[in-house]
Amino acid sequence: MKEHIQALLEQTLSILKQQGKLPAELAPRIQVDRTKDKAHGDLATNLALLLAKPAGQNPRALAQLLVDNLPESELVAKTELAGPGFINFFLDSNWLGSQIDAMVADDRANVPVAEHPQTIVVDYSAPNVAKEMHVGHLRSSVIGDAVVRALEFQGHNVIRANHIGDWGTQFGMLIAHLEELEKENPDVADSGLSDLEQFYRESKQKYDADPVFAERARNYVVKLQGGDTYCLTMWQKLVNITLQHNQAVYDRLNVSLTPKHVMGESMYNPMLAGIVEDLQQQGLAVEDEGAIVVYLDEYKNKDGNPMGVIIRKKDGGYLYTTTDIACAKYRYEQLKADRVLYFIDSRQHQHLMQAWSIVHKAGYVPESVSLEHHAFGMMLGKDGRPFKTRTGGTVRLVDLLDEAQERASALLAKRDTDLSDAEKAEIACRVAMGAVKYADLSKSRTTDYIFDWDNMLSFEGNTAPYLQYAYTRIQSIFRKSDIVSDANLQGKVIINAPAEEVLANKLVQFNDAIKSVADKGLPHLMCLYLYELSGAFMSFYEACPINKEGVSIEERSSRLRLCAATAKVLKQGLSLLGIDTMERM
Ligand code: ARG
């Protein structure tokens, strides 16, 4: 709608320029905004105020001139001048009604497909091998996945990249430890190492305490890097075990990653030597006390000198930065990315900026390809400190999900419904996973957020259970109204009551919410949208009865259609966040 009004104003300007009523060189950025107060119409523009000075005219007279020359449009019922020179637009309720009918009739709720589909790589989740996924990876996984879903829904070619930490010197001690465990039990790897954290801890303890073990571990590092078959096999076992653990979490959380999306650090290993050599040849990297370093002018040291970023250590080892240089290059050259989105916590911002600065200087990725760091803050406990277990350890994601499920089951058990135990268990699972994900998705991702069980599982407020409940409520209206599918809906949408208009206005903003997620990587705007939509629905349902005496057939049909459009958008919107809905709860 905004775009449509913008286009109308654009046309008006060119008409007035042609007639010589406005200077030809005017090229303003036309801004159209939603109004806060319905008394001021639905949309408004300050265009006349913006142009008054350069056009040398009185703003109010100019606003009138614009309005007088505005082309006819089925969207706009009327316009009004307001204040010193604002123009307010009132949407036509017939048009609004026809939009809702179109949403009901269309599988995609009338959301358009991208005109120019892009290839978009999304880097998210990215846990480390032989470590349990922890709460930090929850944020990256669920936020990244929501953005992936929105982009795919728009019709882009999305490549999911799970940049797991599967390379580095720690593999020496991990292999040495696995070897010892296998001596006692040859099937230990197949059994899946129930606790990865413990495995990692034990390896580290042995490494620190036993010089013979440490020597063997260091030897394995060298061998692994040299491509030794035995070490590679052991390494692969560790990777596979970790992937199994992670997959269980993804499946439970309905995160759309699978093992085929893994593009870990190790994948870039064969490219690193060539990159370091090339950077040296280009004169960007220099040797400094045996290490290879790139000095970046835009980053200063404490003493004001350009900051040095090491890309190869003295002992020949490569670094996280080197890998991310190779990775960006690969995503552009091999994957043909137009956009690359990285969902990584904000502490890694400088790391990425440095890697990309080198990437750009070396000409590996053109500036026209957008490399985007979508950073997020930390998950905090109720005390405002980093979220930890009672004993101060990192919270394993599996434990968190188990607790969510227990809490949701307890909550649902208290509700008085005629659902069977099996149904209740299934619903508890959907509520629990929805609540955990939504708690994360609904917060502006750039800041830290406080994890609070009671809040996220509440049936009131901006929570998943509230939205899931709003959806089931509509399903129950349909059951009571003998509507089995959208095909049973009759008539058309006719907007009369103010609550109907508010709801319809919200419904047609669904595409804007999708765009916020896809363009800006901000799922919390979709959450806010769905929350406001549910609120508008609840008010509508209170003000506009459906199955009550005195309601005409036309009214009833129209209202049921508004219900159907709301249910469709809620289901689709939640599914774009990776959250399930259900018919009853
Ligand atoms: N494995 C890293 C971590 O757990 C995140 C990797 C993110 N992706 C990247 N291209 N650096 O912190």
Residues whose N, C-alpha, C, O or C-beta is under 5 A from the ligand:
A	BS01	LIG	D123 A126 P127 N128 H163 I164 G165 I344
